[in-house]
Amino acid sequence: MSNPFPIPLNALRAIEIVARRGALAPAAEELGVTIGAVSQHLRRAEDRLGMELFARTAQGLKPLPALAQVLPQLSAGFAQLQDGLAGLTGAHEGVLNVTVGSVFASRWLIWRVNKFSTLHPGLEVRLTVTAAMLDLGRPDIDCGIRYGDGDWPGTAVTLIGGRQFQPVCSPLLLDRVKSPADLARVPVIEDRTSMLDWPAWLAKAGLDPAMALHGPLYSDASLAFDAAIAGQGVLLAADMMTADAVSDGRLVRPFDCPVEGAHGYFLATARGRREARKLTLFRQWLAEEVPASVLGYVHQNSLIAAGSQT
């Protein structure tokens, strides 16, 4: 009888990780072996199969068509093995590990995550705050919250929100930005990590999309927010991320002219992975809490407007 698994499980795992990540080092780290050992896994697997699995390029190891075709099945299979073992042992059911960027963590999630913990007292949320796109297939990560277009290989995504954006600034600058044209004469903060589109907003406001803007530069999105609050200039930001600061008066939206962009915040998981109950609860909470946070801002500002008319 022929062996249905001519390649050892560790070698299959090495192939799957290298195919996803494009390098030997991530596989070596996850498997707890040397890079040389991973290389040997790949070479022996190719020898046993009688075919090459990877193209060696200047950009890394790229899966050849035959491997690329079955990669989703391999990834899903290992994800199911991890979930099956976790279900057998009951491990980690009380901990939800979420990887998230600094802006979402500091401007929205950290102020609300206690609500989730109060609703589900036996479930602890642990945040890994990083700008890096961590591998969602790792056993120590349950999900990620990512900003972008939602098109990430090997992931299943659900839009959370954050597609509307517009300029914000400190109330200290409000008398200098009476109209969008004033942006040519005030500092405009440039967040070099941002995917938001100034030309799209300028066009919506009836201005030249190529209008020159000048101001301080930041390579950290959270610092760019702080700079705006401190009055250093006008910042283009997602409404979802500025709702709290606008509601409590640290920021204002001088033009009240939002634009709907192609990017947003997504809850992302490894495709093919079984969804644990803890993740379902977190998904349901986000679906309720995100609209509530936006409605809270609208309601508060409606009350302010009503009060100004009396």
C-alpha positions in Angstrom: 0.0 0.0 0.0 1.4 3.4 -1.0 2.1 5.9 1.7 -0.5 8.7 1.5 1.9 11.1 3.2 5.3 10.7 1.5 6.4 14.1 2.9 6.8 14.4 6.7 4.3 16.7 8.5 7.1 19.1 9.5 8.2 19.4 5.9 4.7 20.1 4.8 4.4 22.8 7.4 7.7 24.3 6.3 6.5 24.3 2.7 3.2 26.0 3.7 4.9 28.8 5.8 7.6 29.5 3.2 4.9 29.7 0.5 2.9 32.2 2.5 5.8 34.3 3.7 8.3 34.0 0.9 11.3 33.2 3.1 12.9 30.5 5.1 13.3 32.5 8.4 9.6 32.7 9.4 9.3 28.9 9.0 12.5 28.3 11.0 11.2 30.5 13.8 7.7 28.9 13.9 9.0 25.3 13.7 11.9 26.0 16.2 14.6 24.8 13.8 17.4 26.3 11.9 17.1 28.0 8.5 19.3 25.2 7.1 16.9 22.6 8.4 14.0 24.3 6.6 16.0 24.4 3.4 16.6 20.6 3.8 12.9 20.1 4.3 12.2 21.8 1.0 14.9 20.1 -0.9 13.9 16.6 0.3 10.2 17.3 -0.4 11.0 18.4 -3.9 13.2 15.2 -4.4 10.4 12.9 -3.2 7.7 14.6 -5.3 10.0 14.8 -8.3 9.1 18.4 -8.9 10.3 21.9 -7.9 7.9 23.7 -5.6 9.6 27.2 -5.5 11.2 29.7 -7.8 14.3 31.2 -6.2 14.0 34.9 -7.0 15.7 38.1 -5.8 12.5 38.9 -3.9 12.5 35.6 -2.1 11.0 32.1 -2.6 7.9 32.2 -4.8 5.6 29.1 -5.0 5.4 27.7 -8.5 1.9 27.2 -10.0 1.4 23.7 -8.8 2.1 24.7 -5.2 0.2 28.0 -5.4 -2.9 26.0 -6.5 -3.0 23.8 -3.4 -1.6 26.4 -0.9 -5.2 27.4 0.3 -5.9 23.7 1.1 -2.6 23.3 3.0 -3.2 26.5 5.0 -6.7 25.6 5.8 -5.6 22.1 6.8 -3.0 23.3 9.3 -5.4 25.9 10.7 -8.0 23.1 11.3 -5.3 21.0 13.0 -4.5 23.9 15.3 -8.1 24.5 16.1 -8.8 20.8 16.6 -5.9 20.5 19.1 -7.1 23.7 20.9 -10.6 22.3 21.1 -9.3 19.0 22.5 -7.3 20.6 25.2 -9.6 23.6 25.9 -6.5 25.8 25.5 -6.7 29.6 25.1 -10.5 29.6 25.1 -10.4 32.4 27.8 -7.9 34.6 25.8 -8.6 36.5 22.6 -5.3 37.6 20.9 -5.8 40.5 18.6 -3.1 42.2 16.4 -3.9 45.8 15.7 -2.3 49.1 14.5 -1.4 51.9 16.9 -4.1 54.4 15.8 -7.0 52.0 16.0 -5.7 50.8 19.4 -5.0 54.2 20.9 -7.8 56.2 19.4 -10.7 53.8 19.5 -10.2 50.3 20.9 -8.4 51.0 24.2 -11.2 53.3 25.3 -13.9 50.6 24.7 -12.4 47.2 25.2 -13.4 47.3 28.8 -17.0 47.2 27.7 -16.3 43.9 25.9 -14.6 42.5 29.0 -17.6 43.6 31.2 -20.0 41.8 28.8 -17.8 38.6 28.8 -16.0 38.5 32.2 -14.4 35.2 31.5 -12.7 36.3 28.3 -9.5 38.4 28.3 -8.5 40.5 25.3 -4.7 40.7 24.6 -3.5 43.3 22.1 -0.4 43.1 20.0 0.0 46.6 18.8 2.2 46.8 15.7 2.3 48.4 12.2 3.6 45.1 10.8 1.2 42.7 9.0 1.6 39.7 11.3 0.8 36.3 10.0 -2.8 35.6 11.0 -2.2 31.9 10.7 0.0 31.8 13.8 -1.5 29.8 16.6 -1.0 32.7 19.1 -3.1 35.2 17.0 -6.9 34.8 16.7 -7.6 37.8 14.5 -6.3 41.2 13.4 -7.8 44.6 12.8 -6.2 46.1 9.6 -6.7 49.2 7.6 -6.6 49.0 3.9 -8.7 47.8 0.9 -9.4 44.4 2.5 -7.6 42.5 -0.2 -5.0 40.5 1.7 -4.0 37.0 0.5 -5.1 34.1 2.7 -7.4 36.2 4.8 -11.2 36.4 5.4 -12.3 39.9 6.2 -15.3 41.8 7.5 -15.5 45.6 7.1 -15.8 47.3 10.5 -15.9 50.9 9.4 -13.7 53.9 8.9 -14.3 54.6 5.2 -15.4 58.2 5.7 -12.6 60.8 6.2 -12.1 64.6 6.3 -9.8 67.2 7.8 -9.6 67.9 11.5 -7.7 70.4 13.6 -7.4 71.8 17.1 -10.0 74.5 18.1 -7.0 76.8 18.3 -6.8 76.8 14.5 -10.5 77.2 13.8 -10.4 80.9 13.1 -7.7 80.3 10.4 -9.7 77.7 8.4 -12.9 79.4 7.5 -13.0 77.7 4.1 -11.2 74.8 2.4 -9.1 77.3 0.4 -7.5 78.4 3.7 -5.6 75.1 3.7 -3.1 76.7 1.3 -2.2 79.2 4.1 -2.2 77.0 7.3 0.1 74.1 8.3 -1.2 70.8 7.0 0.2 67.7 8.8 1.5 65.0 6.6 1.2 61.5 8.0 3.5 59.4 5.8 1.9 56.2 6.8 -1.6 57.3 5.8 -3.6 55.8 3.0 -6.1 58.7 3.0 -6.3 60.7 -0.2 -5.9 64.5 0.0 -6.5 65.0 -3.7 -9.9 63.2 -3.4 -11.0 65.4 -0.5 -9.8 68.6 -2.2 -11.7 67.7 -5.3 -14.9 67.0 -3.2 -14.4 70.5 -1.6 -14.2 72.1 -5.1 -10.5 72.8 -5.1 -7.6 71.8 -7.3 -6.6 68.2 -6.3 -3.0 69.1 -7.0 -3.1 72.1 -4.6 0.2 72.3 -2.7 -0.1 71.7 1.0 2.7 72.4 3.5 3.3 71.5 7.2 5.0 69.1 9.6 5.8 65.5 8.6 5.3 62.4 10.7 6.1 58.8 10.0 3.9 57.6 13.0 0.1 57.9 12.6 -0.5 58.2 16.4 2.0 61.1 16.7 0.3 62.8 13.7 -3.0 62.7 15.7 -1.3 64.1 18.8 0.3 66.9 16.6 -3.2 67.8 15.4 -4.6 67.9 18.9 -1.7 70.1 20.0 -2.5 72.7 17.2 0.4 72.0 14.9 -1.8 71.8 11.8 -4.8 70.3 10.0 -4.8 66.5 9.6 -6.8 64.3 7.2 -8.2 61.5 9.3 -10.9 58.8 9.3 -14.1 60.0 11.1 -14.2 56.9 13.1 -10.8 57.6 14.6 -11.6 61.2 15.4 -15.1 60.8 16.8 -14.0 60.8 20.5 -11.6 63.8 20.1 -14.3 65.8 18.3 -17.0 64.9 20.8 -14.8 66.1 23.8 -13.6 69.2 22.0 -10.0 68.3 21.4 -10.5 68.4 17.7 -13.0 70.0 15.3 -14.1 69.2 11.8 -13.9 72.7 10.3 -15.6 72.0 7.0 -18.0 69.1 7.8 -17.3 67.6 4.4 -16.6 63.8 4.6 -15.5 61.7 1.7 -16.1 58.0 1.3 -12.9 56.3 0.5 -11.9 52.8 -0.8 -10.1 51.9 2.5 -11.4 51.0 5.9 -10.9 49.0 9.0 -11.4 45.3 8.7 -11.6 42.4 11.1 -9.3 39.9 9.5 -8.7 36.2 10.1 -6.8 33.4 8.4 -8.9 31.9 5.7 -10.1 28.4 6.4 -9.7 28.7 10.1 -12.6 27.6 12.4 -14.1 30.5 14.1 -14.0 30.0 17.9 -16.8 31.3 20.1 -14.6 34.0 21.6 -14.0 35.5 18.1 -17.7 35.3 17.2 -18.4 37.3 20.4 -15.8 39.9 19.5 -17.1 40.2 16.0 -20.7 40.7 17.2 -19.5 43.3 19.7 -17.6 45.3 17.1 -20.7 45.2 14.8 -22.7 46.9 17.6 -20.0 49.1 19.2 -18.7 50.8 16.0 -22.1 52.2 14.9 -22.8 53.2 18.5 -19.6 55.2 18.7 -20.5 57.1 15.6 -24.1 57.7 16.7 -22.8 58.9 20.0 -20.8 61.6 18.2 -23.8 62.6 16.1 -26.2 62.7 19.0 -23.9 64.8 21.1 -23.3 67.3 18.3 -27.0 67.5 17.7 -27.5 68.5 21.3 -24.8 71.1 21.0 -26.4 72.5 17.8 -29.8 72.6 19.5 -28.4 74.3 22.5 -26.8 77.0 20.4 -30.2 77.9 18.9 -32.0 78.4 22.2 
